[in-house]
Structure formats: C-alpha cells, structure tokens
Amino acid sequence: MAATTHTVSNQVPPLVGYDVFAADRALTEAVERHLAPERLAGVREELHDLGRAAGSAQVQEWGTQANENPPKLRTHDRYGHRIDEVEFHPSWHRLLGHAVAAGLTDAWGRPGGHVRRAAGFLVWTQAEGGHGCPLSMTHAAVPALRTDPELAAEWEPRLTSPVYERGLRPAAQKAGVLFGMGMTEKQGGTDVRANTTRAEPLSVDGEYLLTGHKWFCSAPMSDGFLVLAQAPDGLTCFLLPRVLPDGTRNVFAIQRLKDKLGNRSNASGEVEFDGTWARRVGEEGRGVRTIIEMVAATRLDCVTGSAALMRQAVAQAVHHCTYRSAFGGVLIEKPLMRNVLADLALESEAATVLALRLAAAYDAGTEAEAAFLRIAVPTAKYWVTKRCTPMVGEALECLGGNGYVEESGMPRLLREAPLNSIWEGSGNVQALDVLRALQREPQALNAFLQEVGRARGTDHRLDGAIKDMLTELADLNGIEARARRLVERMALVLQGSLLVRWAPPEVADAFCASRLGGDWGAAFGTLPHSLDLASIVERARPVAH
C-alpha cells in the first residue's frame, strides 16, 4: 500500500503569530477614545506588546497545557502533616506571571488605569480564560480594603505590584500577592446573609477567629481572602491571610477542588475554617456594604471576560471562513455565511464597546459616573455574559466538525462561556439588582438616561427603543416578573446608543436594525440582507500586524 494516498488541502492555517490587540479594531478605537492623548502612545505600546504575546505560539501553548493539566489538591505532605496546597502546571504560573507583570492587577492608582487594564484583560485572557479569576479578584480587592486605611496601606502595594511570587509565605516577605474571595456557603448560596460562619472577637481590636465553611472559594492558592462571617453585630467582612505574620499556616482546610464544566485551569475549592485568624475590614454588621465594591469590580471583569471570549470566537470563525473553501468559493464570500459572521461580529463589538465605556466611567471618578455604573454594571453583566454562550456556540459551528474537536480550541471557549453569567451573581441576581437601583437610587436612573440620551435623534430605531424602554420603566405592575425583559431592553438601548455615537455607520445601522428595530430572527445569521455585511465582517477579520 502506498504510504501517501492523497494530498491534504483546503485546511486552514492556525491563527497564530499575530497581535491580538492590533487585530481588534473595536478595541483599539475604544482605547483611543477613552484615554487622554498624552497617555495614548505609551498605553498603545504596552497593549501591542501584550497582544503580540497573546497571539504567539508559545503563549497559546501555555493556555493549552494549563487546561490539559488542571490543578491538583495536596491536603497532606508525605509525613501526614496538613498542608492544603494546590499544585499548578508551570504554564499556569507563566501565564499568571506575565499578566501580573503587564499590570493586570493594577488599575486604581494609575491615570486611565481602568481602561488600560480592561483592554489588557480583554487581550490577554483570549489566550486562556481561567487565570483571569485571581487577576480579577486581586484587582477588585483594592476598593474594599480602602474602607480601612491601615489595611489598605499595608496590602495595596502588594496587590498592585507587577511581581508575581508563587508559594505560601508571609505576605510581608513577598514582593507581590494575590487575593481570593469566599462568600458562598452551602445553605445560603446567593443569599449571603444566610451565611453561618461565625466570627468571634479576640482581645486585640479588629482581630477575630472564624469557624465555618465556604462552599465556593475562588483561587484557594492565593495569599489572602476577603470573606464574610457573622460577627456579634451581624454579617461582617474579613481579611483572612493564608500564612500568619509569624510564618505559621493559618487554619484553611481545603476539603476538595470543584470538578467544573470549564475554567479547568483554575482551582475553585471548598474550604473549612476552625479557629482561623482574620482581621475585620470595615464595621461590624456592614459586610455586604464593605465588599460590594469588590463585587462591582469583578462584575465588570465578567463583562470584559465575556467580551474577550466573544472576540476570540469571532476571530477564529472569520479566520476559518477566510481560508476554507466549499461549493466553489471561500466561505467568507458566501452570502449566508457572511450574514452569520456579521451577526456574530455585531455581538462582539457591542460587548467590547460597552465594557470599555464602563472602565472609562471608573477612571472618571465623578459622582455622575458612579451613579451611571450603579445601573450600567449589573445591566451589562446580565446581558453580555448571557449572550456569550450562544454566540460562542454559533462561532464554533462556523468551523463545522473541525470546531467540535478539542485541537481547534473552540470547545474550551464554549465550556468557559457560561462561567461569567454565573460568577458574582447569575442572571436573576443582576436583574433584581437593577430593580433595586431603580427603586432606591433615582440618581442612577437619571445618569443612565442621560447616557443613552446622548444619541437621541441620530437613529429612529434607537429613538423608538428608548421610548419603549421609558414606557416599561413607568409601569410597576409585575415588575419583578418582567425584570429580565426590562434589563435586556436597557442593555440593548445602551449598546445601541454607544454604537450610534462611536461605531462605523454600517455597524450601528446593522445593530439598530436587528437588535432595536426588530428586523432579526431568533438565531444568528438572520440580519436584513440589504445591510453592508461585507464591511462588518472585514472589520472583524483578525489581520496579522
């Protein structure tokens, strides 16, 4: 038998060796829009360096290796001593180290810090999504700790450091640290006020011993955690270090690691506290209020992380269809496939533009922008994260059977896609949070309406959607049962208003026609055929730079 039966042809070259940042026009334009001109050149250089690394063969291999070799729990050493350590593949540490060095845990103290970090997070996590969890929580811990100036002065320089040091040692001996979070308990779930972990005060003010458990503890290998526990005056926030100042291990029993659908490279543990030492953060009984700023920041990372997954899925789909031939021509030139790709590109660009707008609001630091974020963050978290899974699934289908095979990388994206919709409060939690803001914080609604109102009069479909949204907001009958519908409409109006102001006309026109004007089917690829679909697809194509 001949060794070679045929010549392999019509196979797509890998999408590798390119600048992930430069290839994303929606993202590069957003960075230029939201950063001050005097800072733009330096930030662009940072993001191009990060983009070239994220698109390299080496870093893509790191992502594959980290997911093919998930973390392992070591509860005891060889002599039977309890150690409660999590072992990671070296590629996990390489990814995390590169991310920390690139400033992805440092946003709060730099001019334009949130925009530059959000853009970097969106670029870098396209290579591997799992290690974004400790990056996000370390970044988000800063505003919670700032409720206690003494704690902030001690820990913030470590949290924002560009140095990643693996291994458990006293925090004072490390140039940089990572933080995790533990709120969810078995009996409480989302209802954290039902938590039963106890906090007993010690003689030293601010010090406590915790007893209880956390059903989900993110990144249990971290140097410290923000947790909630019941103190004498109610639910309170605490800082729990893994290693005590004298070098001894704090009581932190990792009972098991969760076997998750996706996010395989990252460890999520179930932990027990039994006389575990911790320091109070904020006042007793105000735990939720103290930790809520951390939650809000991680919710924004859920939006940004979903935007990253969407962008990578679109990039892979458009790249595949640029090279793959079928029925007498390349797929990207087929009208029906072009419709699908354009529809996916719209979803991706709308998510990116919204994520960077929210990051810019953090950088602004004004009362008006803070009021806007109060509604815009849970609205975006609800909608963008929920759109991620069907969008990534459709992008996978563009590759056909090749996309269903692990080597394509698409199954990993699809398994990761539902995570951000669940983490930091699932869809119902976000929708109810929006209702709470609408009912209790009228300034938040005013700020939201002012934002979408900046685009009124520029597109009749957007104007009609704004009018319909205002009608729904005025009707309180059955408001909780209608919450998802209302928040969806608010998210689409917000995305539409941003695209009308900032996106190319063909992108804004297609978004308004489909998402706001009703000229859209129930699946991707049902855009009106009269739109400039070719330009939308070309804009989304990841051209090598």
Backbone hydrogen bonds, N-H to C=O, Kabsch-Sander energy under -0.5 kcal/mol:
donor,donor_aa,acceptor,acceptor_aa,energy
5,T,3,A,-0.5
8,V,6,H,-0.5
16,V,14,P,-1.4
17,G,55,G,-2.9
18,Y,55,G,-0.7
20,V,18,Y,-0.8
20,V,51,G,-1.8
23,A,19,D,-2.2
24,D,21,F,-1.6
25,R,23,A,-0.8
25,R,539,R,-0.6
28,T,24,D,-2.6
29,E,25,R,-2.4
30,A,26,A,-1.6
31,V,27,L,-2.4
32,E,28,T,-2.0
33,R,29,E,-2.0
34,H,30,A,-2.1
35,L,31,V,-1.4
39,R,36,A,-1.9
40,L,36,A,-1.0
40,L,37,P,-0.5
41,A,37,P,-0.6
43,V,39,R,-2.0
44,R,40,L,-2.9
45,E,41,A,-2.0
46,E,42,G,-2.0
47,L,43,V,-2.7
48,H,44,R,-2.7
49,D,45,E,-2.2
50,L,46,E,-2.3
51,G,47,L,-2.8
52,R,48,H,-2.7
53,A,49,D,-1.9
54,A,50,L,-2.8
55,G,51,G,-1.8
56,S,53,A,-1.4
60,Q,56,S,-1.9
61,E,57,A,-1.9
62,W,58,Q,-2.0
63,G,59,V,-2.2
64,T,60,Q,-1.9
65,Q,61,E,-2.8
66,A,62,W,-2.7
67,N,63,G,-1.4
68,E,64,T,-2.2
69,N,65,Q,-1.3
72,K,87,E,-2.2
74,R,85,E,-3.3
75,T,73,L,-0.6
77,D,81,H,-2.4
80,G,77,D,-1.8
83,I,75,T,-2.7
84,D,75,T,-1.2
85,E,74,R,-2.5
87,E,72,K,-3.1
89,H,69,N,-0.6
92,W,89,H,-1.4
93,H,89,H,-1.2
94,R,90,P,-2.0
95,L,91,S,-2.4
96,L,92,W,-2.5
97,G,93,H,-2.7
98,H,94,R,-2.2
99,A,95,L,-2.1
100,V,96,L,-2.5
101,A,97,G,-2.2
102,A,98,H,-1.5
103,G,100,V,-1.7
104,L,99,A,-2.0
106,D,103,G,-1.6
107,A,105,T,-0.5
110,R,107,A,-0.9
113,G,110,R,-2.3
116,R,112,G,-2.3
117,R,113,G,-2.2
118,A,114,H,-2.8
119,A,115,V,-2.5
120,G,116,R,-2.0
121,F,117,R,-3.2
122,L,118,A,-2.4
123,V,119,A,-2.0
124,W,120,G,-3.2
125,T,121,F,-2.0
126,Q,123,V,-1.0
127,A,124,W,-1.8
128,E,124,W,-0.6
132,G,129,G,-1.5
133,C,130,G,-1.5
135,L,131,H,-1.1
136,S,132,G,-2.4
137,M,133,C,-2.3
138,T,134,P,-2.2
139,H,135,L,-2.1
140,A,136,S,-2.5
141,A,137,M,-1.4
142,V,139,H,-0.9
144,A,140,A,-0.7
145,L,141,A,-2.3
146,R,142,V,-1.7
147,T,144,A,-1.4
148,D,145,L,-2.2
152,A,145,L,-0.6
152,A,148,D,-2.6
153,A,149,P,-2.4
154,E,150,E,-1.5
155,W,151,L,-2.8
156,E,152,A,-2.5
158,R,155,W,-0.6
159,L,155,W,-2.3
160,T,156,E,-2.3
161,S,158,R,-0.7
165,E,163,V,-0.6
166,R,164,Y,-0.5
169,R,167,G,-0.7
173,Q,170,P,-2.0
174,K,171,A,-1.8
177,V,158,R,-1.7
180,G,224,G,-2.5
181,M,218,S,-0.6
182,G,226,L,-2.3
189,G,185,E,-2.5
191,D,188,G,-1.8
192,V,190,T,-2.0
194,A,191,D,-2.0
195,N,192,V,-1.9
198,R,211,T,-2.9
199,A,230,Q,-2.4
200,E,209,L,-2.7
202,L,207,E,-2.9
207,E,204,V,-2.1
208,Y,278,A,-2.5
209,L,200,E,-2.1
210,L,276,T,-3.0
211,T,198,R,-2.2
212,G,273,F,-2.1
214,K,271,V,-2.4
215,W,184,T,-1.6
216,F,184,T,-1.1
217,C,269,G,-2.4
218,S,181,M,-1.6
218,S,216,F,-0.5
219,A,267,A,-1.6
222,S,219,A,-1.9
223,D,178,L,-1.7
224,G,178,L,-1.2
225,F,240,L,-1.6
226,L,180,G,-1.6
227,V,225,F,-0.6
227,V,238,F,-2.3
228,L,182,G,-1.3
229,A,236,T,-2.2
230,Q,197,T,-3.7
231,A,229,A,-0.8
231,A,234,G,-2.3
234,G,231,A,-2.3
236,T,229,A,-3.0
237,C,281,V,-0.6
238,F,227,V,-2.6
239,L,279,R,-3.2
240,L,225,F,-3.0
240,L,238,F,-0.6
242,R,223,D,-2.5
243,V,223,D,-0.5
244,L,248,T,-2.9
247,G,244,L,-2.6
250,N,242,R,-2.7
252,F,250,N,-0.8
253,A,272,E,-1.9
254,I,252,F,-0.8
255,Q,253,A,-0.9
255,Q,270,E,-2.8
256,R,270,E,-1.0
258,K,268,S,-3.2
260,K,258,K,-1.0
266,N,263,N,-1.1
269,G,217,C,-2.4
270,E,256,R,-2.3
271,V,214,K,-1.8
271,V,269,G,-0.5
272,E,253,A,-2.1
273,F,212,G,-3.5
275,G,210,L,-1.2
276,T,210,L,-2.5
278,A,208,Y,-2.1
279,R,239,L,-2.5
280,R,206,G,-2.9
281,V,237,C,-2.8
282,G,280,R,-0.5
285,G,234,G,-0.8
286,R,283,E,-1.6
287,G,235,L,-2.8
290,T,286,R,-2.1
291,I,287,G,-2.4
292,I,288,V,-1.3
295,V,291,I,-2.0
296,A,292,I,-2.7
297,A,293,E,-2.0
298,T,294,M,-2.2
299,R,295,V,-2.3
300,L,296,A,-1.8
301,D,297,A,-1.5
302,C,298,T,-1.6
303,V,299,R,-1.7
304,T,300,L,-2.6
305,G,301,D,-3.3
306,S,302,C,-2.1
307,A,303,V,-2.3
308,A,304,T,-2.1
309,L,305,G,-2.1
310,M,306,S,-2.6
311,R,307,A,-2.6
312,Q,308,A,-2.5
313,A,309,L,-2.3
314,V,310,M,-2.7
315,A,311,R,-2.8
316,Q,312,Q,-2.3
317,A,313,A,-2.2
318,V,314,V,-3.0
319,H,315,A,-2.3
320,H,316,Q,-2.5
321,C,317,A,-2.4
322,T,318,V,-1.4
323,Y,319,H,-1.0
323,Y,320,H,-0.8
324,R,320,H,-2.4
326,A,329,G,-2.9
329,G,326,A,-0.7
331,L,324,R,-2.9
332,I,321,C,-2.4
333,E,330,V,-1.5
334,K,331,L,-1.8
338,R,334,K,-2.9
339,N,335,P,-1.7
340,V,336,L,-1.8
341,L,337,M,-2.7
342,A,338,R,-2.4
343,D,339,N,-2.2
344,L,340,V,-2.4
345,A,341,L,-2.5
346,L,342,A,-2.1
347,E,343,D,-1.8
348,S,344,L,-2.2
349,E,345,A,-2.8
350,A,346,L,-2.5
351,A,347,E,-1.7
352,T,348,S,-2.3
353,V,349,E,-2.8
354,L,350,A,-1.8
355,A,351,A,-2.4
356,L,352,T,-2.3
357,R,353,V,-1.7
358,L,354,L,-2.1
359,A,355,A,-1.9
360,A,356,L,-2.2
361,A,357,R,-1.5
362,Y,358,L,-1.6
363,D,359,A,-1.8
364,A,360,A,-1.9
365,G,361,A,-1.4
370,A,366,T,-2.2
371,A,367,E,-2.3
372,F,368,A,-2.1
373,L,369,E,-2.5
374,R,370,A,-1.5
375,I,371,A,-0.8
375,I,372,F,-0.9
376,A,372,F,-2.9
377,V,373,L,-2.4
379,T,375,I,-1.8
380,A,376,A,-2.8
381,K,377,V,-3.0
382,Y,378,P,-2.3
383,W,379,T,-2.2
384,V,380,A,-2.3
385,T,380,A,-0.7
385,T,381,K,-0.8
386,K,382,Y,-1.0
387,R,383,W,-1.9
388,C,384,V,-0.9
389,T,385,T,-0.6
391,M,387,R,-1.7
392,V,388,C,-2.8
393,G,389,T,-2.4
394,E,390,P,-2.0
395,A,391,M,-2.1
396,L,392,V,-2.4
397,E,393,G,-1.6
398,C,394,E,-1.1
398,C,395,A,-0.5
399,L,395,A,-0.6
399,L,396,L,-1.5
400,G,397,E,-1.8
402,N,399,L,-1.1
403,G,400,G,-1.0
404,Y,400,G,-0.7
404,Y,401,G,-0.8
405,V,402,N,-0.9
408,S,405,V,-1.8
409,G,406,E,-2.0
413,L,409,G,-1.5
414,L,410,M,-2.4
415,R,411,P,-2.4
416,E,412,R,-1.7
417,A,413,L,-1.5
419,L,416,E,-1.4
420,N,416,E,-0.5
421,S,418,P,-0.8
422,I,418,P,-0.9
422,I,419,L,-1.5
423,W,419,L,-2.9
425,G,422,I,-1.1
430,Q,426,S,-2.0
431,A,427,G,-2.5
432,L,428,N,-2.6
433,D,429,V,-1.9
434,V,430,Q,-2.1
435,L,431,A,-1.9
436,R,432,L,-2.3
437,A,433,D,-2.0
438,L,434,V,-2.5
439,Q,435,L,-2.2
440,R,436,R,-2.1
441,E,437,A,-2.4
444,A,441,E,-1.6
445,L,441,E,-1.1
446,N,442,P,-2.2
447,A,443,Q,-2.1
448,F,444,A,-2.2
449,L,445,L,-2.8
450,Q,446,N,-2.2
451,E,447,A,-1.8
452,V,448,F,-2.2
453,G,449,L,-2.0
454,R,450,Q,-0.7
454,R,451,E,-1.0
455,A,452,V,-1.4
456,R,453,G,-1.2
458,T,455,A,-1.5
463,D,459,D,-2.4
464,G,460,H,-2.1
465,A,461,R,-2.0
466,I,462,L,-2.6
467,K,463,D,-2.1
468,D,464,G,-2.3
469,M,465,A,-2.4
470,L,466,I,-2.4
471,T,467,K,-1.8
472,E,468,D,-2.1
473,L,469,M,-2.4
474,A,470,L,-1.4
475,D,471,T,-0.6
475,D,472,E,-1.0
476,L,474,A,-0.7
479,I,476,L,-1.5
482,R,478,G,-1.3
483,A,480,E,-1.4
486,L,482,R,-2.4
487,V,483,A,-2.8
488,E,484,R,-2.5
489,R,485,R,-2.0
490,M,486,L,-2.4
491,A,487,V,-2.6
492,L,488,E,-2.4
493,V,489,R,-2.4
494,L,490,M,-2.3
495,Q,491,A,-2.8
496,G,492,L,-2.9
497,S,493,V,-2.5
498,L,494,L,-1.9
499,L,495,Q,-2.5
500,V,496,G,-2.5
501,R,497,S,-1.4
502,W,498,L,-2.1
503,A,499,L,-2.2
507,V,504,P,-0.8
508,A,504,P,-2.2
509,D,505,P,-2.7
510,A,506,E,-1.8
511,F,507,V,-2.4
512,C,508,A,-2.6
513,A,509,D,-2.4
514,S,510,A,-2.0
515,R,511,F,-2.3
516,L,511,F,-0.9
516,L,512,C,-0.7
517,G,512,C,-2.4
518,G,514,S,-0.7
519,D,513,A,-2.4
520,W,518,G,-1.6
526,T,523,A,-0.5
531,L,528,P,-1.5
533,L,531,L,-2.0
536,I,532,D,-1.2
537,V,533,L,-2.4
538,E,534,A,-2.5
539,R,535,S,-2.0
540,A,536,I,-1.1
541,R,537,V,-0.7
541,R,538,E,-0.8
543,V,541,R,-1.8
